[in-house]
Amino acid sequence: MKNFTQKSLLLSLLILLGFSVDAQQVDNQMIQDIHDFHDVNVCSHTKQKMLERKLKGSNTSAGLNIDVTYTRMEWTINPAVASISGVVTPYFKALQNLHQFNLEKNPSLIVDSVIYHGVQITASDSASYLMNIYLPNLVTANTIDSVSIYYHGTPTSTGFGSFIQDNHSGSPIIWTLSEPYGAREWWPNKNDLNDKIDSIDVIVTCPNGNRAASNGVLVNETHGTVNSTYHWRHRHPIANYLVAIAVTNYAVYSDFASITSGMVEVLNYVYPEDSSYAVVSTPKVVQSIQLYSQLFIDYPFANEKYGHAEFGWGGGMEHQTMSFMGGFSHSLMAHELAHQWFGDMVTCGSWTDIWLNEGFATYLTGLTYEHTPNSPYWNLWKHNTINSITSDPDGSVYCDDTTSVGRIFSSRLSYSKGAYVLHMLRWTVGDLAFYAGVQNYLQDASLSYGFARTDDLKQHIETTSGMNLTEYFADWYYGEGFPTYNVIFNQTTDTAMSVRLDQTSSNSSVSFFEMPVPIKVTFDDGTDSVFVLNHTSSGQIFNISSPKNIQNAEFDPDLHIACLFNVSSNVGMQKVENEGHFYVYPNPVIDKVFISANNEKMSQIEVMDMQGRVLKTIRVADNMKQVSIDMTHYASGNYLLRISGEKSNYIQKIVKQ
């Protein structure tokens, strides 16, 4: 799920049509799109105060003695009126001998009757959202049974909306968005992450001129003199919060994506007034469907559909097989589509693990930029994501407060840091092990179309990589903050250099982040090589040598690590004695050393130790031809003078006696 603070901002991104659009046409909009993704509280409602709402009774024990195998939902909706009426019929398997069970339901929903085998039975509400259903006879363990709950009411809204009545260009709309706990606000169900409904039918009756969008395949529609009925059928397991409906005067069209398993329909329900914008935007999601299918596994609901339904919110929500969309920018479509694999097919088994949904969807959006040929946006995405992570020194990817919507859907932690935990994991174990591990995670029979926890992903990546990742997850998932590196490059000969890596942590929960650190070395013939340093403690010194002359060195230029860093370097500096621009004498020096300009002005001189640490800085006035430095108080040994001139910087080694 992803949010932009203003719907109008999304609608302004009309030319963000996909990967192959000419770069000159989309540069500014793509950059804005990427910036917006990280500059807002992702998944925040337009009323930002809702993000801070604490949800009472959000973790109940509803329905723990039953397994819901199928649910038939029949609703009557008038999009001009903020109410719902209908009947919900859950079929369930008794997990033990039982006389009663309960579901979650907001007390504001009025139950007209509960029917069991054609007979009305007793049900009661509690103040804690629990609806208790009392069965007249004992239902024995492993028996399949059902009840039908007839109800009506005006649903309340929590989190991001739950059940909203709104308007677009004068036309009424009702839409739902139940993540994380809002399903109980508009229909009785098991509302926690412990039981997916194996299959559902959704049947919505609404006034003529409207259409109802929902999960699965539209198997039937009928039109009467006053009302129309739309029957959606979904035959894959689905978490309760992913069940959704939206009703308004939709315009309808389809795009199609070809993947290994066949053709996937992308069904689009859009506002009529936005049709011209939508029809040129939505086809670009096809390339994302194909990319994700190639990198991971084929689109997991290919035998039904994928789709978009426009709704009145400033972002998007990954309702299974039909994402509800506040607009059709590239990043929004890519993000919500990614959830069909990560969040829908495999759903986080606890809101503490929400990063398994949001971190993956955020990272896959980044991968669309990485796999766009000659695109600059992959590096921009990484820069912005790191900036988001390092904007505050605290916070873990592990969600430590699941009663706060704002904490669950923290853009910095669940989204940005969650995405970079995956990117750094890929860097740590290698592409082959990373992608194989994630594919196995998606196809694990105990997880696929079910629920997963962080340890499940960890175990699969450990299996494919052969690495123990306990410390990695302790640092980056459970731990807070990020590292700051102090890097000292010291070129000792033309073909050799040393690298000293010091590290501090932004939060005391992690004493040290062990990471493979990439150093890119450029040679004087224009070639380069990346050296990966196994950094296990602060203050480590690594020696790098090559048969070629070293011209430059860079710390993590491809942004593999979410960190801050400072670099001090004397690598690739030209030698004064070979240039004749300046004269340094005497050398060795006893008390004073003199630097005289020959054919280039000096602007600054720095005295450094052999590790490249600056000991003294001298600013040189424009008219000064000579500078003297008192070395009396310096210990005997080798030092470096770095002289900044008009054309370049120069380095000179001196000996203090």
C-alpha positions in Angstrom: 0.0 0.0 0.0 1.3 3.4 -0.9 0.1 7.0 -0.6 0.8 10.4 -2.0 -0.4 13.3 0.1 -2.4 14.9 -2.7 -4.4 13.1 -5.4 -3.7 16.0 -7.7 0.0 15.2 -7.6 -0.6 11.8 -9.0 -2.9 13.1 -11.7 -0.1 15.5 -12.7 2.2 12.5 -13.6 0.3 11.8 -16.7 3.3 11.3 -18.9 4.9 8.7 -16.6 3.7 6.0 -18.9 6.4 3.3 -18.6 9.9 2.2 -19.0 10.4 2.8 -22.7 9.2 6.5 -22.8 11.8 8.9 -24.1 13.9 10.1 -21.2 13.8 13.7 -22.2 10.0 13.6 -21.9 9.8 12.0 -18.5 12.9 13.1 -16.6 11.3 15.8 -14.4 8.1 13.8 -13.8 10.0 10.6 -13.0 12.3 12.4 -10.6 9.2 14.0 -8.9 7.5 10.5 -8.8 10.5 9.0 -7.0 10.9 11.9 -4.6 7.2 11.9 -3.7 7.5 8.2 -2.9 9.9 8.9 -0.1 8.9 12.4 1.0 5.5 11.4 2.4 4.2 9.0 5.1 3.5 6.1 2.8 0.0 4.7 3.3 -1.2 7.7 5.2 -4.8 8.9 4.9 -5.2 12.4 3.6 -6.2 13.2 7.1 -2.8 12.6 8.6 -4.1 12.5 12.1 -5.4 9.0 11.4 -1.9 7.7 11.2 -1.4 8.3 14.9 -4.6 6.5 15.9 -4.2 3.7 18.4 -6.4 0.7 17.6 -8.0 -0.9 20.6 -8.5 -4.6 20.6 -6.7 -5.1 17.3 -5.3 -8.5 18.2 -8.3 -10.6 19.2 -8.7 -14.3 19.5 -11.8 -14.4 17.2 -12.5 -17.7 15.5 -9.5 -19.6 16.7 -11.6 -22.8 17.0 -12.7 -22.7 13.4 -11.0 -22.7 9.9 -12.9 -20.6 7.4 -12.9 -22.5 4.1 -15.3 -20.5 2.0 -17.4 -17.3 2.4 -20.3 -16.1 0.3 -20.9 -12.3 0.6 -24.1 -10.7 -0.7 -24.4 -7.0 -0.3 -26.7 -4.2 -1.4 -24.9 -0.9 -1.9 -26.1 2.5 -3.0 -23.0 4.6 -3.6 -24.9 7.8 -2.6 -25.7 6.4 0.9 -23.0 5.5 3.5 -24.6 2.2 4.5 -24.5 -1.5 3.8 -26.9 -4.4 4.1 -26.7 -8.0 3.2 -25.8 -11.5 4.3 -22.4 -13.0 4.9 -22.2 -16.8 4.9 -19.0 -18.3 6.2 -18.4 -22.1 5.8 -16.0 -23.4 8.4 -14.3 -26.5 9.6 -14.5 -27.1 13.3 -11.0 -27.4 14.8 -12.4 -29.0 17.9 -15.8 -30.1 19.2 -17.7 -26.8 19.6 -21.0 -25.3 20.7 -20.0 -21.7 19.8 -17.5 -19.6 18.0 -17.0 -15.9 17.5 -16.1 -13.5 14.7 -15.1 -9.8 14.8 -17.7 -7.2 14.0 -18.1 -3.5 14.9 -21.1 -3.2 17.3 -22.5 -0.4 15.0 -23.4 -3.1 12.5 -26.9 -4.4 13.4 -27.5 -8.1 13.1 -31.0 -8.8 11.9 -30.6 -12.6 12.2 -28.2 -15.5 12.2 -29.5 -18.6 10.3 -28.2 -22.1 10.9 -29.6 -24.9 8.9 -32.7 -22.8 8.1 -33.3 -21.9 11.8 -32.6 -18.6 13.5 -30.0 -19.0 16.3 -28.7 -16.8 19.1 -25.8 -14.4 18.6 -24.5 -11.6 20.9 -22.1 -8.7 20.6 -19.4 -7.7 23.1 -17.7 -4.3 23.6 -14.5 -5.7 22.3 -15.7 -6.2 18.7 -16.5 -9.9 19.3 -19.7 -11.4 17.9 -20.5 -14.6 19.7 -22.5 -17.2 17.8 -24.1 -20.0 19.8 -24.8 -23.3 17.9 -27.9 -25.3 19.0 -26.0 -28.6 18.6 -22.5 -29.8 19.1 -20.4 -29.6 16.0 -17.7 -32.2 16.1 -14.1 -31.7 15.1 -13.3 -31.7 11.4 -16.9 -31.2 10.5 -17.7 -28.6 7.8 -20.6 -26.3 8.7 -21.9 -22.8 8.0 -24.1 -19.9 9.3 -25.6 -17.0 7.5 -25.4 -13.6 9.1 -28.0 -11.0 8.0 -27.1 -7.4 8.9 -27.2 -3.8 8.0 -25.8 -0.5 9.3 -23.6 2.5 8.7 -20.0 1.3 9.0 -17.4 3.3 11.0 -14.0 3.9 9.6 -10.6 3.2 11.2 -7.0 3.2 9.9 -7.2 4.3 6.2 -10.9 4.4 5.7 -12.5 0.9 6.0 -15.8 2.0 4.3 -16.0 5.4 2.7 -18.8 7.2 0.8 -17.5 10.0 -1.4 -17.9 11.7 -4.8 -15.9 12.2 -7.9 -16.9 14.9 -10.4 -20.4 14.8 -8.9 -20.8 11.0 -9.1 -21.1 9.1 -5.8 -18.8 6.3 -4.9 -18.4 3.8 -2.0 -15.1 2.0 -1.6 -13.5 -0.1 1.1 -9.9 -0.3 2.4 -9.6 -2.7 5.4 -5.8 -2.8 6.1 -4.8 -3.4 8.8 -7.9 -4.0 11.0 -10.8 -2.4 9.2 -12.6 -5.4 7.7 -14.6 -5.8 10.9 -16.0 -2.3 10.4 -18.1 -3.3 7.5 -18.5 -7.1 7.6 -18.2 -9.9 10.2 -15.1 -12.0 9.8 -11.9 -13.4 11.3 -9.9 -10.3 11.3 -6.4 -11.5 12.3 -3.5 -13.0 10.4 -4.1 -16.6 11.2 -6.7 -17.8 8.7 -7.2 -17.1 5.0 -10.5 -17.8 3.4 -9.9 -20.5 0.9 -12.3 -19.0 -1.7 -15.0 -16.4 -1.9 -18.0 -15.2 -3.9 -18.9 -11.5 -3.8 -22.3 -10.5 -5.0 -23.1 -6.8 -5.1 -26.4 -5.2 -6.0 -26.4 -1.5 -6.8 -28.5 1.1 -8.7 -28.3 0.9 -12.5 -25.6 3.1 -14.0 -23.1 1.8 -11.5 -20.6 -1.1 -11.5 -19.2 -3.0 -8.6 -15.5 -3.9 -8.6 -14.1 -6.8 -6.5 -11.7 -9.7 -6.2 -11.4 -12.5 -8.7 -13.4 -13.0 -11.9 -16.7 -11.3 -12.9 -18.8 -14.5 -13.6 -22.2 -12.9 -14.0 -23.9 -9.5 -14.2 -27.7 -9.0 -14.4 -29.6 -5.7 -15.0 -33.1 -5.0 -13.9 -35.3 -2.0 -14.2 -33.8 -0.4 -11.1 -30.8 -2.3 -9.9 -27.9 -4.3 -11.3 -26.1 -7.3 -9.7 -22.4 -8.2 -10.2 -21.1 -11.6 -9.1 -17.4 -11.9 -8.5 -15.8 -15.3 -7.9 -12.3 -15.8 -6.4 -10.8 -19.2 -6.0 -7.6 -18.5 -4.2 -7.0 -18.2 -0.5 -7.4 -14.6 0.6 -6.7 -12.6 3.8 -9.8 -10.9 5.2 -8.2 -7.4 4.9 -7.8 -7.9 1.1 -11.5 -8.5 0.4 -12.8 -5.3 -1.1 -15.6 -3.7 -3.1 -16.0 -0.3 -4.9 -19.2 0.9 -6.5 -19.6 3.9 -8.9 -20.2 4.7 -12.5 -17.0 3.0 -13.8 -15.8 3.0 -17.4 -14.2 -0.4 -18.2 -11.5 -1.6 -20.5 -8.7 -4.3 -20.4 -5.0 -4.5 -21.1 -3.2 -7.9 -21.5 0.2 -9.2 -20.4 1.9 -12.3 -21.9 3.8 -14.4 -19.4 5.1 -18.0 -19.4 1.8 -19.4 -18.1 -0.3 -17.6 -20.6 -2.1 -14.3 -21.1 -3.1 -12.2 -18.1 -6.0 -9.8 -18.3 -5.5 -6.4 -16.7 -9.1 -5.3 -16.1 -9.4 -1.5 -15.5 -12.4 0.2 -13.7 -11.8 3.9 -14.0 -13.7 7.1 -13.5 -15.2 8.2 -16.9 -13.7 11.7 -16.5 -10.2 10.1 -16.2 -10.5 7.6 -19.1 -8.3 9.5 -21.5 -5.5 9.6 -18.9 -6.0 6.0 -17.7 -6.0 4.3 -21.1 -2.5 5.6 -22.0 -1.1 4.9 -18.5 -2.4 1.5 -17.3 -0.8 -0.5 -20.2 2.6 0.3 -18.8 1.9 -2.1 -15.9 2.3 -4.9 -18.4 6.1 -4.6 -18.4 6.1 -4.8 -14.6 4.0 -7.9 -14.6 6.5 -9.5 -17.1 9.5 -8.3 -15.1 8.3 -9.7 -11.8 7.3 -12.9 -13.4 10.8 -13.3 -14.8 12.6 -12.4 -11.6 10.5 -14.4 -9.3 7.5 -16.6 -10.4 4.7 -16.1 -12.8 1.9 -13.8 -11.7 0.2 -15.8 -8.9 -3.4 -15.3 -10.0 -2.9 -15.7 -13.7 -6.0 -18.0 -14.1 -8.2 -15.1 -12.9 -7.0 -11.6 -13.6 -5.1 -8.5 -12.4 -6.8 -5.2 -12.4 -7.2 -1.6 -11.2 -10.2 0.1 -9.7 -9.9 3.9 -9.3 -11.0 5.1 -5.9 -11.1 8.3 -3.9 -7.9 8.0 -1.9 -4.5 9.6 -2.4 -2.6 6.3 -3.0 -3.3 2.7 -3.6 -4.2 -0.6 -1.9 -3.3 -4.0 -3.2 -6.7 -5.7 -3.0 -6.1 -9.3 -4.3 -6.4 -9.4 -8.1 -7.7 -5.8 -8.3 -5.7 -3.0 -6.7 -7.6 0.1 -5.8 -5.8 3.2 -7.2 -5.8 6.9 -6.6 -3.9 7.4 -9.9 -1.8 5.6 -12.4 1.8 6.7 -12.0 4.5 4.2 -12.7 5.7 3.8 -9.1 2.1 3.4 -7.8 1.2 0.8 -10.3 4.5 -1.0 -9.8 4.2 -1.0 -6.0 0.6 -2.3 -5.8 1.3 -4.9 -8.5 4.3 -6.2 -6.5 2.0 -6.9 -3.6 0.2 -9.6 -5.5 3.3 -11.7 -4.9 4.4 -10.1 -1.6 1.5 -9.4 0.6 -1.3 -11.2 -1.2 0.0 -14.6 -2.4 2.4 -14.7 0.7 1.1 -12.5 3.4 2.9 -11.3 6.5 1.9 -13.6 9.4 2.0 -10.7 11.9 1.8 -6.9 11.6 5.3 -6.9 13.3 6.5 -8.4 9.9 4.7 -5.9 7.7 8.0 -5.3 5.9 7.5 -8.6 4.2 4.7 -6.9 2.4 5.8 -3.3 2.1 9.6 -3.7 2.0 9.3 -6.1 -0.9 6.8 -3.9 -2.8 9.0 -0.9 -2.4 12.1 -2.9 -3.5 10.4 -4.3 -6.6 9.4 -0.8 -7.6 13.1 0.0 -7.4 13.9 -3.0 -9.5 11.8 -1.7 -12.3 14.2 1.2 -12.5 17.2 -1.1 -12.3 15.9 -3.1 -15.3 15.1 0.0 -17.4 18.0 0.2 -20.0 20.2 3.3 -19.7 18.0 4.7 -16.9 19.4 7.1 -14.3 16.5 6.5 -11.9 17.9 3.4 -10.2 20.7 5.4 -8.6 18.2 8.2 -7.8 15.9 5.7 -6.2 18.8 4.3 -4.1 19.9 7.8 -3.0 16.5 8.8 -2.0 15.8 5.6 -0.1 19.1 5.9 1.9 18.3 9.6 2.6 14.9 8.4 4.0 16.5 5.7 6.2 19.3 8.0 7.6 17.0 11.0 8.2 16.5 9.7 11.8 19.0 7.7 13.9 16.5 5.3 15.4 13.9 2.7 14.5 13.8 -0.9 13.5 12.3 -2.7 10.5 10.6 -5.0 13.1 7.4 -3.2 13.9 7.3 -2.8 17.7 3.8 -1.2 18.0 1.1 -2.9 16.0 -1.6 -0.8 17.7 -0.4 2.3 15.8 -1.3 2.6 12.1 1.4 5.2 11.7 4.1 2.8 13.1 2.9 -0.2 11.1 3.1 1.8 7.8 6.1 3.9 8.6 7.5 5.0 5.2 11.0 5.2 6.7 11.1 1.9 8.4 8.6 -0.6 6.9 9.0 0.7 3.4 12.4 2.4 2.8 14.5 0.5 5.3 12.6 -2.7 4.6 13.4 -2.3 0.9 17.1 -1.7 1.6 17.3 -4.7 4.0 16.5 -6.7 0.9 18.9 -4.8 -1.3 21.8 -5.3 1.2 20.8 -8.9 1.6 21.1 -9.4 -2.1 24.5 -7.7 -2.0 25.6 -9.9 0.9 24.6 -13.3 -0.5 24.8 -12.5 -4.2 22.2 -12.3 -6.9 22.0 -16.1 -7.6 21.3 -17.0 -4.0 19.0 -14.0 -3.3 16.7 -14.6 -6.2 16.7 -18.4 -5.8 15.9 -18.0 -2.1 13.0 -15.6 -2.7 11.6 -17.9 -5.4 11.7 -20.8 -3.0 10.1 -18.6 -0.3 7.2 -17.9 -2.7 6.8 -21.5 -3.7 7.2 -23.1 -0.2 4.0 -25.2 0.2 3.7 -24.1 3.8 3.9 -20.4 2.9 2.5 -20.1 -0.7 -1.0 -18.6 -0.6 -0.6 -18.5 3.1 1.2 -16.5 5.8 5.0 -16.1 6.4 7.2 -14.6 9.1 10.6 -13.0 8.7 12.4 -16.2 9.9 10.8 -18.1 6.9 12.5 -15.7 4.4 15.8 -15.9 6.4 15.8 -19.7 6.3 15.3 -19.8 2.6 18.1 -17.3 1.8 20.4 -19.2 4.2 19.7 -22.4 2.3 20.5 -21.0 -1.1 23.5 -19.0 0.1 24.9 -21.4 2.6 25.4 -18.5 4.9 24.3 -17.9 8.5 22.3 -14.7 8.5 21.4 -14.5 12.2 23.7 -11.5 12.8 22.6 -9.8 9.6 18.9 -9.9 10.7 19.8 -9.1 14.3 21.5 -5.9 13.0 19.3 -4.8 10.2 15.8 -6.2 11.0 15.6 -6.2 14.8 18.3 -3.6 15.4 17.8 0.1 15.1 19.7 2.8 13.1 22.5 2.5 10.6 26.3 2.8 10.4 28.4 5.8 9.6 31.8 4.9 8.0 35.0 7.0 8.3 37.1 5.9 5.3 40.8 6.8 4.9 42.4 6.0 1.6 46.3 6.1 1.6 48.2 5.4 -1.6 51.6 4.0 -0.6 53.0 3.4 -4.1 51.7 3.9 -7.6 50.2 0.4 -7.5 49.3 -0.1 -3.9 47.0 1.6 -1.3 45.6 1.0 2.2 42.0 1.4 3.3 41.2 2.1 6.9 37.5 1.6 7.9 36.1 3.0 11.1 32.4 2.7 11.9 30.0 4.2 14.4 26.3 3.2 14.9 23.5 5.7 15.0 21.8 3.7 17.7 23.2 1.8 20.6 21.1 -1.3 19.8 23.7 -2.3 17.2 27.3 -2.1 18.3 28.7 -2.9 14.8 27.2 -3.6 11.4 29.3 -6.4 9.8 29.0 -5.9 6.1 31.0 -6.6 2.9 32.2 -3.2 1.9 32.8 -2.4 -1.8 35.8 -0.2 -2.8 36.0 0.8 -6.5 39.5 1.5 -7.7 40.1 3.2 -11.0 43.4 2.8 -12.8 45.3 5.3 -15.0 44.4 3.3 -18.2 40.7 4.0 -17.6 39.8 0.6 -16.3 38.4 -0.1 -12.8 37.9 -3.0 -10.4 35.8 -3.4 -7.3 37.4 -4.8 -4.2 35.1 -6.2 -1.5 36.4 -5.8 2.0 35.1 -8.1 4.8 34.6 -5.5 7.4 34.3 -7.2 10.8 35.5 -4.5 13.3 36.0 -0.8 13.4 39.6 0.4 12.6 40.4 -2.5 10.3 43.1 -1.7 7.7 43.0 -3.4 4.3 45.8 -3.4 1.7 45.0 -3.3 -2.0 47.5 -3.8 -4.7 47.4 -4.1 -8.5 49.8 -4.4 -11.4 48.3 -1.1 -12.7 48.8 2.4 -11.5 46.0 3.5 -9.2 44.3 6.7 -10.2 41.2 7.0 -7.8 39.3 5.1 -5.1 35.6 5.3 -4.2 33.6 4.0 -1.2 30.5 2.1 -2.2 29.8 4.1 -5.4 26.8 1.8 -6.3 25.1 2.3 -2.9 25.0 -1.3 -1.7 24.9 -0.2 2.0 22.4 2.0 3.8 24.8 4.3 5.6 26.5 7.7 5.9 30.2 8.0 5.3 33.2 10.4 5.3 36.2 9.9 3.1 39.7 11.2 3.4 42.0 10.3 0.5 45.4 10.9 -1.0 44.8 8.3 -3.8 45.7 9.3 -7.3 47.3 12.7 -6.3 50.0 13.9 -8.6 53.5 14.1 -7.2 54.9 17.6 -6.8 58.4 16.7 -7.7 57.4 15.4 -11.1 55.3 18.4 -12.0 57.4 21.5 -11.2 54.4 23.5 -10.2 55.6 23.9 -6.6 58.9 23.4 -4.7 59.0 21.8 -1.3 62.2 22.2 0.8 64.1 21.2 2.8 63.2 17.5 2.8 63.9 16.0 5.2 62.9 18.9 7.5 64.1 19.7 11.0 62.0 22.8 11.9 60.4 24.6 9.0 59.3 23.4 5.6 58.8 25.9 2.7 56.4 25.6 -0.2 57.1 27.9 -3.2 54.8 28.4 -6.2 56.4 28.1 -9.6 53.8 28.4 -12.3 50.5 27.8 -10.5 48.8 29.6 -7.6 48.2 27.9 -4.3 44.9 28.2 -2.5 45.3 25.7 0.5 47.9 23.5 2.1 47.1 20.5 4.4 49.5 18.6 6.6 48.4 15.0 6.9 49.6 11.8 8.6 50.3 8.7 6.5 46.7 7.5 7.1 45.4 10.6 5.3 44.1 12.4 8.5 44.4 16.1 8.2 46.5 17.6 11.0 46.6 21.2 9.9 45.0 23.4 7.2 46.5 26.6 5.9 44.6 29.0 3.6 46.9 30.8 1.1 46.2 34.4 0.1 46.1 35.1 -3.7 49.3 37.1 -3.7 51.4 34.6 -1.6 54.2 32.9 -3.6 55.7 31.1 -0.6 54.3 29.5 2.6 56.3 28.2 5.6 55.0 25.6 8.0 56.5 25.2 11.5 57.2 21.5 12.0 59.0 21.8 15.3 56.3 20.2 17.4 55.6 17.3 15.0 57.0 13.9 16.0 59.7 12.4 13.8 58.3 10.4 10.9 56.7 10.6 7.5 54.0 13.2 6.6 52.1 14.3 3.6 51.5 17.8 2.3 48.4 18.2 0.1 48.7 21.3 -2.0 45.6 22.7 -3.7 46.4 24.6 -6.9 44.4 26.2 -9.7 44.5 23.1 -11.9 44.6 20.2 -9.5 45.6 18.9 -6.1 49.1 17.6 -5.5 50.6 15.5 -2.8 54.2 15.5 -1.5 55.7 13.1 1.1 58.1 14.8 3.6 60.2 13.4 6.3 60.4 15.1 9.7 63.7 14.4 11.6 
